[in-house]
Amino acid sequence: MDVVLRAVHDSDLPVFFRQSNDPESLLMAAFTAADPADRDAFDAHWARIRATDGIVNRTVLADGDVVGHAAVYGAPGEREVTYWIDRYYWGRGIATAALAVLLAEVGERPLRARAAADNAGSLRVLEKCGFRVTGRERGFANARGEEIDEVVLVLEA
């Protein structure tokens, strides 16, 4: 599959909203919005992050289809990556390819990442892209309704 990133378009948002409401994806991601089905909150969140300087937000396309999004956000020295890929496309190398493209675009280091400790797929993607585990924390996972273990990773220069 040909994986490319581009700027987020307004027409991507309904796709992102649908993707962010898939029950299996929510459980895997764990650290999600308090109410993913709240479209007003979703729209407000995306309006805020699209208007914030310093956030690099990209739509992920696979063979021309919108399959998710990837971003770098946060204060200098504490920048973090995040991504979301539609469950239908899991296991095809798209997340790894998309993150590699994003990391080539955003050259600043270090970059941080976090994943639920039991999210083996996301941890594998991050490690393939050079991130290394630096710690563990516990945090409240909205999608699971409880505190869970979280892995903290860093990509150094």
Buried (B, 14 or more C-beta within 10 A) or exposed (E): EEBBBEEBEEEBBEBBBEBBBBEEBBBBBBBBBEEBEEEEEBEEEBEEEEEEEEBBBBBBBBEEEBBBBBBBBBEEEEBBBBBBBBBEBBEBBBBBBBBBBBBEEBEEEBBBBBBBBBBEBBBEBBBBBBBEBEEEEEEEBBBBEEEBEBBBBBBEE
